[in-house]
Amino acid sequence: MKNVWTIYRREIAAYFNSPIAYIIVVLFVMILSFIFFIINDFGGQTQPFIRGYFTLLPWVFAIFIPAVTMRLWAEEMRAGTIELLMTMPIKSWEIVVGKYLAAYTVILICLLFTLPAPLLAATAVTDVDWGALFTTYVGAAVIASVYIAFGAWISTFTHNQIVALLVSMIVLLVVSFVGFPPFTLYLNRLAGLGNFLSWFGTYYHFQEFSRGLLNPVGFIYAGSVTVFFLVLNNMFVEGRKY
Amino acid sequence: MIKVEHIYKRYGATIAVNNASFEVKRGEIVGFLGPNGAGKSTCLKIVTCYIVADSGRVVVDGLDVLENSLEVRRRIGYLPESTPVYPDMEVGEYLRFMARARQLSPAQSREAIARVVELTGIERMMKKTVTHLSKGYKQRVGIAQSLMHDPPVIIMDEPTSGLDPHQIIEIRELIRELGKSKVIVLSSHILQEISAICTRILIIKEGRIVANGTPAELQTIVSDRSIFDARLRGDESAVGGALRGIAGVESVEVVAQADGFTTYRVTGRRTDRLGCEIFALAKEGGWELSSLSPLHDTLEDVYLQLTARGEPTQAA
């Protein structure tokens, strides 16, 4: 555990030693606020305003989270520091977990900075559904884990951060699209698989959370997908030795 | 301390290391010498647990690199080729991270950092970002990192490449100093470097170890020629003819003439008798012989001979 902490601290320092983390946080909050204030009719909303803020969140994640995870392994391979890291007396899974947690922290910071907007909006409407606000944030944090674990794994494929970024984006946009209601309906009509497939995407699970439900299925989905990709990540990192 | 037995490593169609075996004992500074791409780095990477050999066995301090990888890594300080460092970190921050990665306690880490910083002379650089360091200082930071946990074994891949002559001398002195208490294995494609620091040389070519010995041993083991410089006074054509007449002599050339003496360089097949034969001829012919000295192939000749392209490789 101590080694995970060591790696975690190093990764956090790497994010905040460069302007990258700050740029991501600012852009993330700006884009979500833009969606909130412009696309949704801010003044005319009452109850479900928070959903408006986060409707597009799965896609925003699909674009932003790869920007956070792209450097995790690609940069170590480009700079050659992977050779230092892998010859330290640290197990590879400790490095995998440390890196994952650091990226997760950056995303949680992004989410934290989105809070002022709904809180500000809450002053303009009466009868705020604080529970739904809470579960929406929980849901955002839960599905973020899927994106991060996947993006981290993709980053082990290449020395080039941009390649990692784009590949992760493409796949994650698809993953976010699976379970999007119009698409699900279309698939149902086509082959009857829409409802089944929607379980694999993030959209369906996130929607459950933003309805105010803490559905265990959502946690199980995100937890198992995260573990799956972290294990894969570890296998790929170990596999570089052979 | 390090025992490598019959390791073999292949990358796709290329055989990087082909049945290499060697041993490094306490108190040795061993140099891997070979042209670029000969398999030096691959050998070092296998010993440091960065990559795994396809077959063969590597034991460091009695521990197998596959079975006790973490323990082996604890015993090794490693400076990878071209000294990778985290460019975004300050030197002090980087060293603290490395100390933590080595699982040193905060107190141990302070002490270790003070020690390695003094040893490598980077006190004034602690607040600088690694990106802004000169190549020489970057190299020192890399070495400082490798010494952090006071390892019994230090492995350095091309420790002086890209440095200027002053820096090279400094780093060499540091390595010599470290060699007094530690086992050091380093690699280089520069012969002078290896012969200046190392107590033993391994010459590697196309993944095979083609020679293994002290610098002096290598000169004699591999050389297939005997060469003598004979300084004689006598009739030049008679002397030259007589020297050429010795069995096995391939060439006789005049290399110097002064004070009535002529120095002939006699090169022949490797034999212990060449000196005796020249002396006997001088006595017989009544020539004055002022000096008779054996010459060796230089280490450079040996190296070039062993690593020449296209020649059949001598078995390791």
Interface residues (C-beta under 8 A of the other chain):
Chain A: K2 N3 T6 I7 R9 R10 A13 A14 N17 S18 A79 G80 T81 I82 E83 L84 L85 M86 T87 M88 P89 I90 K91 R240 K241 Y242
Chain B: K45 T48 C49 Y50 I51 V52 L70 E71 R73 R74 I76 Y78 P80 E81 S82 P84 V85 Y86 P87 D88 M89 E93 F97 M98 R100 A101 R102 Q103 Q145
